[in-house]
Amino acid sequence: MNSKCFSRKDYLVLAIALTLSTQSAWAYLDPGTGTIILQGIVAGIVGGYMAIKMGWFRLRALLPGANKTTTSETTTTPETSSSTEEKK
């Protein structure tokens, strides 16, 4: 005898039966609900952008001959900015 009580097929049939047997809820959606939905959409877009950005930098780091310098390393350092102020 099988030791499992329910198989995946049983759970799938149960989920479909519960989905098809639902009735209208007649729920009230206040303005705060729209704000939460909008916040979730914006968070998903920004989170997706950051995930792609981080993955891109990790991929670039793995490639041979990739430029390892970032924009913060190419900006002026305090030594170079103080020498330009002394010339004035």
C-alpha positions in Angstrom: 0.0 0.0 0.0 1.2 3.5 -0.8 2.2 5.5 2.3 1.1 8.8 0.7 -2.4 10.0 1.5 -2.7 12.3 -1.5 -0.9 12.5 -4.8 -0.2 15.6 -6.9 -3.1 14.7 -9.1 -5.4 14.7 -6.1 -4.2 18.2 -5.1 -4.6 19.4 -8.7 -8.2 18.1 -8.9 -9.0 19.7 -5.5 -7.5 23.0 -6.6 -9.5 23.0 -9.8 -12.7 22.0 -8.0 -12.3 24.8 -5.5 -11.5 27.4 -8.2 -14.6 26.5 -10.3 -16.9 26.4 -7.3 -16.2 29.9 -6.1 -18.9 32.6 -6.0 -18.7 36.4 -6.4 -17.3 38.0 -3.3 -18.8 41.5 -3.9 -15.8 43.0 -2.1 -15.1 46.7 -1.7 -11.8 48.0 -3.0 -10.9 51.3 -1.3 -8.3 53.8 -2.7 -5.6 52.2 -0.5 -5.9 49.0 -2.4 -5.1 50.7 -5.6 -2.1 52.3 -4.0 -0.8 48.9 -2.8 -1.3 47.4 -6.2 0.6 50.3 -7.8 3.4 50.0 -5.2 3.7 46.3 -6.0 4.0 47.0 -9.7 6.6 49.7 -9.2 8.5 47.4 -6.8 8.5 44.6 -9.3 9.8 46.8 -12.1 12.6 48.3 -9.9 13.5 44.9 -8.5 13.6 43.4 -11.9 15.9 46.2 -13.1 18.2 45.8 -10.2 18.4 42.0 -10.6 19.3 42.5 -14.3 21.8 45.2 -13.5 23.6 43.0 -10.8 23.6 40.0 -13.1 25.1 42.1 -15.9 27.9 43.3 -13.8 28.6 39.8 -12.5 28.6 38.5 -16.1 31.0 41.3 -17.2 33.3 40.4 -14.3 33.6 36.8 -15.6 34.5 37.8 -19.1 38.2 37.9 -19.9 39.5 41.4 -20.9 36.5 43.2 -19.4 37.1 46.7 -18.2 37.3 46.3 -14.4 37.2 50.1 -13.6 34.0 51.7 -12.6 32.9 55.2 -12.9 33.8 56.0 -9.3 37.5 55.0 -9.9 37.8 57.3 -12.9 36.6 60.4 -11.2 39.0 62.9 -9.7 40.7 61.9 -6.5 41.6 64.3 -3.6 45.2 64.4 -4.7 44.4 65.6 -8.3 41.8 68.0 -7.2 44.1 69.7 -4.6 46.9 70.1 -7.1 44.5 71.9 -9.5 43.4 74.2 -6.7 47.0 75.1 -5.9 47.6 76.2 -9.6 44.8 78.8 -9.3 
